[in-house]
């Protein structure tokens, strides 16, 4: 995670990491982070993927997001419904690979891919 944060900082982007232990904590964090349409969230919905409250909230947020899943590609987790809010893509890898891929997607969207050293996500 340190390397990913460093990569974002080299691109001139600040990073805030939040670990949410409940659905309500996730919803509160998303609402608190929704202050700039230029921000991109790396959202790992985990057990909240089927939450009706999360699915109602996402279309109202200004932030775009990359949905992150760090599961086994042969037994993927459920995903949020398509066209729910401003989803830029889905990043699926093994553990931290998924976050590296999600950060690359976010940086590409923000046109920051030339800053710093590129992150390679292998499979």
VENDA-V569138 format. One record per backbone hydrogen bond with DSSP energy under -1.0 kcal/mol. NH is the residue of the N-H (numbers start at 1). CO is the residue of the C=O. E is the energy in kcal/mol with one decimal. If there is no record, write none. Layout:
nh = {NH:NH}
co = {CO:CO}
e = {E:E}
This chain:
nh = {5:6:7:8:9:10:11:12:13:26:27:28:29:30:31:32:33:35:39:41:43:48:49:51:55:56:57:58:60:61:64:65:66:67:68:69:75:88:91:93:97:98:100:101:102:103:104:105:106:107:108:109:110:111:112:115}
co = {1:2:3:4:5:6:7:9:8:22:23:24:25:26:27:28:29:33:36:64:66:45:46:48:51:52:53:54:57:58:39:86:41:89:43:91:72:65:67:69:94:95:96:97:98:99:100:101:102:103:104:105:106:108:107:112}
e = {-2.5:-2.5:-2.3:-2.2:-2.5:-2.4:-1.1:-1.7:-2.6:-2.0:-2.5:-2.7:-2.3:-2.5:-2.3:-2.3:-2.0:-2.1:-1.7:-2.5:-2.1:-2.7:-1.5:-2.1:-2.4:-1.9:-1.9:-2.4:-2.1:-1.2:-1.2:-1.9:-2.8:-2.3:-3.2:-2.7:-1.6:-3.2:-3.4:-1.6:-2.0:-1.3:-2.2:-2.5:-2.3:-2.6:-2.1:-2.4:-2.4:-2.9:-2.6:-2.2:-1.8:-1.4:-3.1:-1.2}
